Amino acid sequence: MKLLITGAAGGVGTLLRPRLATPGRTLRLLDIVPIADLRDGEESVTASITDLDALTEVCAGVDAILHLGGLSTEHRWDQISEVNIEGAYCLFEAARRAGVPRVVFASSNHAVGFHPKDGTEAPDYGYPRPDTFYGVSKVLGEALGSLYHDRYGLDVICLRIGSCFPKPVNARMLASWLSPDDCGRLVEAALATPDPGFRIAWGVSANTRRWWSLDEARAMGFEPLDNAEVFADEVSDEPDEFDRFLGGAFCAPYDYSEGQS
Ligand code: 15L
């Protein structure tokens, strides 16, 4: 089984590489920078996710794609549209041209970040309400996934990932944390679930303070085993005024002037 991981040199990609390495699986690691310290079962390809021809070649012989590539925080519109939006188009189109049957798309909670928290679990498939241009790019990626499923039959699973870091670093992450191990388990579920069609699921651990649904992820066979609460004593309880929204600080005003992106 050959799994292509885009953005493999990034934060989540680096956390997932060892967790997705299984006997009989080749990880084809794509990034714009070469990947050092390749392990058994890994191969590295240096290319841009906005180079459709290169991406189509890289997709040859691949069984599934985990698309992590792109900017992972807010940037100016020209940067987001050039990298994340064009990159998502190239990814789905390359998958179609190369006949890759399944794409797991790393969407984000910021696709729906401006929904206010209302004391109930935010449902899977919540209506888009992006909190940034970055969030808009995730909505666009989900929309492309939907189109490529309906028009071409690709299986597309969009994971609205919370905060995937080694451990939570602020009060919000006590709710939004997706542990690296749970992230690996969630991706495995998305890769293995039979006939998924088009899905949108939250990516979050079994946090005591969680405010996102786990229904769709569980329906794919995911069971989170970690809980951010074990780190509660290590993070400041200082509330942030933007924590009233699902997207937290991404909802704050952003300075797009030169040098701020
Ligand atoms: C994301 O989508 C970002 O890529 C990441 O940098 C975190 O900020 C995360 O969301 C979050 O909401 O904590």
Boltz pocket constraint, residues with backbone or C-beta under 6 A from the ligand:
constraints:
  - pocket:
      binder: B
      contacts: [[A, 72], [A, 73], [A, 107], [A, 108], [A, 109], [A, 110], [A, 161], [A, 162], [A, 163], [A, 164], [A, 176], [A, 247]]
      max_distance: 6.0
